[in-house]
Amino acid sequence: MLRTVRGVRRILVAAGGALVLMLAGCSNEAGPKPGRPAPDPGPEALQVKLDALAVDPCFVAPEKQKPKGCEKYVTQLANTALTARKLAGTRNPGLAAQADQLDKAVATYRDKGCNAAEDPGTAPCGPALTDMSAALRAIKASLRQSQATTG
């Protein structure tokens, strides 16, 4: 019986050692190589996103919305400002300035805790939403104009 216990121990130790070696071998693998980053979607994709945002109630009637109900919309606008600024580059300073205006309104919304505000239209949240709508309109117009002159 003593031999059987020793035999079982040896098998368990050997199996455990083999498992450790296998797992150690896995950690040396680099894994899949990262692919190339996706290219920027371009002005057409931004226009599609702007058109989708333009039907949101927070855009259409910002003064009537509970600011806390516009949090997802505001997040999308923050991302839109980044995309517009990238697209503007140095060739379209007007678009970059409009993206700055949008960023400013988004910052006001976030800094003033509008994601918890209940009352529609009250300062500073109502005006921040209204400013976002105005900036979005300006970005849409600027993008449309630049597409008309370049394409």
Secondary structure, DSSP 8 states (H G I E B T S, - for coil): -HHHHHHHHHHHHHHHHHHHHHHHHHHT---S----------HHHHHHHHHHHTTSHHHH-GGGS-GGGGHHHHHHHHHHHHHHHHHHTTT-HHHHHHHHHHHHHHHHHHHTTGGG--STT-TTHHHHHHHHHHHHHHHHHHHHHHHHHH-
